[in-house]
Amino acid sequence: MQVVNIGLVGAGSIGVRHIQAIDKVDEISLVAIADPSPVAAEIGEVRFIPVYADAESMFQAGGIDAVIIATPTEKHHKIVMVALTHRLTVLVEKPIAATVEEARDITRFANEQGCHVLVGHQRRYYPCTEKARDIIQSGQLGTLIAVIGQWTVRKDDPYYAPQWRREIEAGPILTNLIHEIDLLRFICGDIATVSAEITHHDQKFAKEDAVAITMKFANSAIGSFVLSDRTPTPWTWEMALGENSKFPKSGQNAIRFMGTKGALEFPNLVLWSHSDSEGNWQDEIQSEVIEMPFVDAYVEQCQHLCAVVQGTQMPIIDAENGTRSLDATLAAVRAATEGTRVILDLSSYQDRKNILDD
Ligand SMILES: NC(=O)c1ccc[n+]([C@@H]2O[C@H](COP(=O)([O-])OP(=O)(O)OC[C@H]3O[C@@H](n4cnc5c(N)ncnc54)[C@H](O)[C@@H]3O)[C@@H](O)[C@H]2O)c1
């Protein structure tokens, strides 16, 4: 078995999460880090691996098959492009880039270089996500009519100490909504239009306190979502599932899908329907809990990265698919700031289907 050698660019909070996952996968090994911070230097010292001040120096030193890029978002584009120049397989944290133009540039260059770029939307790797997608795509809920969801927390104050976390790139829309959008796109299909309202009336930073979004999917289903990083509630993906030990599990579901034959609570799957498929609001409605195994999505993502490098799998979420999620997410910013309904130009994508995009 050929071990895949990984370089990590950015050993901050999510970079460390990737290191923990790498340590749990036998076929993959962390061989170098690029990050100028003292914390990165300490990690390198403990693990006896070189730490470079910048990504280019690490790439030039050679010896790596793939790179995980976990720097602040505005640096993604430049570092991915340099990695592609060195013909590396890339796993870049979400969002793929700060702008759609940068993301398209990455897609174009990855194709030219014949390299794979994976985007770090780790929720796609959970069995419950896959099952929800199956239930909806197979028509078990009938025709999908609507989806409603929320992601509402109060983040801790030190979170906002770095200046970049107060900017629009680190607000709930770009940091958190993008996960929800990617999830909804994966389960329901592409998003065609987005309208939104935002508010800044609590923290008064450049980033928003909350956003409310209305969307229409290409399949004509409609959806709405509310996000805030200023409101203590039990209703987020992370708390519902206990995804991250830093955020205590509530077990409370945060998303509901509704079709003509039934409804699905998510991510702890609960299927609601009448016993008779023609049943209506005057009939009793029953629930069925669907148990799914809980996995470490970062470990799954790492294994997938390994398989992509080894040529046995195609990316579950490639640069173009990550660009679509970014495009729909940024549409929410435009819709909110310009007060318009944004129609996404889905024809601008190549429709190069990835393995799960049928
Ligand atoms: N998938 C997820 O659920 C998830 C969760 C959190 C963050 N993220 C994403 O991960 C990225 C990083 O977020 P974070 O919270 O870990 O940030 P962070 O500030 O904790 O860490 C960023 C690290 O990058 C380093 N860095 C900055 N510029 C660099 C450069 N040019 N070259 C090398 N290293 C550099 C910094 O020194 C720091 O160690 C962001 O894009 C964010 O959106 C994803």
The ligand as an SDF file (V2000), in Angstrom:
LIG
                    3D

 44 48  0  0  0  0  0  0  0  0999 V2000
  -15.1500   22.8080    7.2080 N   0  0  0  0  0  0  0  0  0  0  0  0
  -15.4820   23.4850    8.2950 C   0  0  0  0  0  0  0  0  0  0  0  0
  -16.4250   23.1450    9.0060 O   0  0  0  0  0  0  0  0  0  0  0  0
  -14.6730   24.6890    8.6780 C   0  0  0  0  0  0  0  0  0  0  0  0
  -14.6700   25.1320   10.0090 C   0  0  0  0  0  0  0  0  0  0  0  0
  -13.8780   26.2370   10.3410 C   0  0  0  0  0  0  0  0  0  0  0  0
  -13.1510   26.8980    9.3610 C   0  0  0  0  0  0  0  0  0  0  0  0
  -13.1990   26.4740    8.0720 N   0  0  0  0  0  0  0  0  0  0  0  0
  -12.4480   27.1860    7.0180 C   0  0  0  0  0  0  0  0  0  0  0  0
  -11.0570   26.9390    7.2320 O   0  0  0  0  0  0  0  0  0  0  0  0
  -10.3020   28.1100    6.9040 C   0  0  0  0  0  0  0  0  0  0  0  0
   -9.4370   28.4930    8.1140 C   0  0  0  0  0  0  0  0  0  0  0  0
  -10.2630   28.7710    9.2170 O   0  0  0  0  0  0  0  0  0  0  0  0
   -9.6990   28.6280   10.7310 P   0  0  0  0  0  0  0  0  0  0  0  0
  -10.8570   28.8920   11.5880 O   0  0  0  0  0  0  0  0  0  0  0  0
   -8.9210   27.3840   10.8780 O   0  0  0  0  0  0  0  0  0  0  0  0
   -8.6910   29.8910   10.7750 O   0  0  0  0  0  0  0  0  0  0  0  0
   -7.5230   30.1680   11.8090 P   0  0  0  0  0  0  0  0  0  0  0  0
   -7.3000   31.6350   11.8390 O   0  0  0  0  0  0  0  0  0  0  0  0
   -7.7540   29.4270   13.0820 O   0  0  0  0  0  0  0  0  0  0  0  0
   -6.2510   29.4730   11.1150 O   0  0  0  0  0  0  0  0  0  0  0  0
   -5.6820   29.9460    9.9200 C   0  0  0  0  0  0  0  0  0  0  0  0
   -4.2060   29.5280    9.9070 C   0  0  0  0  0  0  0  0  0  0  0  0
   -3.6470   29.8810    8.6410 O   0  0  0  0  0  0  0  0  0  0  0  0
   -2.3550   30.4490    8.8460 C   0  0  0  0  0  0  0  0  0  0  0  0
   -2.0480   31.2710    7.6860 N   0  0  0  0  0  0  0  0  0  0  0  0
   -2.5370   32.5010    7.3790 C   0  0  0  0  0  0  0  0  0  0  0  0
   -2.0490   32.9090    6.1930 N   0  0  0  0  0  0  0  0  0  0  0  0
   -1.2290   31.9280    5.7600 C   0  0  0  0  0  0  0  0  0  0  0  0
   -0.4320   31.7760    4.5870 C   0  0  0  0  0  0  0  0  0  0  0  0
   -0.4100   32.7020    3.6330 N   0  0  0  0  0  0  0  0  0  0  0  0
    0.2930   30.6370    4.4580 N   0  0  0  0  0  0  0  0  0  0  0  0
    0.2730   29.6680    5.4190 C   0  0  0  0  0  0  0  0  0  0  0  0
   -0.4680   29.7680    6.5520 N   0  0  0  0  0  0  0  0  0  0  0  0
   -1.2160   30.8830    6.7110 C   0  0  0  0  0  0  0  0  0  0  0  0
   -2.4840   31.2130   10.1520 C   0  0  0  0  0  0  0  0  0  0  0  0
   -1.2150   31.4370   10.7620 O   0  0  0  0  0  0  0  0  0  0  0  0
   -3.3730   30.2650   10.9810 C   0  0  0  0  0  0  0  0  0  0  0  0
   -2.5870   29.3240   11.6970 O   0  0  0  0  0  0  0  0  0  0  0  0
  -11.3080   29.1710    6.4680 C   0  0  0  0  0  0  0  0  0  0  0  0
  -11.4050   29.1600    5.0760 O   0  0  0  0  0  0  0  0  0  0  0  0
  -12.6250   28.6900    7.0740 C   0  0  0  0  0  0  0  0  0  0  0  0
  -13.7500   29.0990    6.3080 O   0  0  0  0  0  0  0  0  0  0  0  0
  -13.9220   25.3670    7.7330 C   0  0  0  0  0  0  0  0  0  0  0  0
  1  2  1  0
  2  3  2  0
  2  4  1  0
  4  5  1  0
  4 44  2  0
  5  6  2  0
  6  7  1  0
  7  8  2  0
  8  9  1  0
  8 44  1  0
  9 10  1  0
  9 42  1  0
 10 11  1  0
 11 12  1  0
 11 40  1  0
 12 13  1  0
 13 14  1  0
 14 15  2  0
 14 16  1  0
 14 17  1  0
 17 18  1  0
 18 19  2  0
 18 20  1  0
 18 21  1  0
 21 22  1  0
 22 23  1  0
 23 24  1  0
 23 38  1  0
 24 25  1  0
 25 26  1  0
 25 36  1  0
 26 27  1  0
 26 35  1  0
 27 28  2  0
 28 29  1  0
 29 30  1  0
 29 35  2  0
 30 31  1  0
 30 32  2  0
 32 33  1  0
 33 34  2  0
 34 35  1  0
 36 37  1  0
 36 38  1  0
 38 39  1  0
 40 41  1  0
 40 42  1  0
 42 43  1  0
M  CHG  2   8   1  16  -1
M  END
$$$$
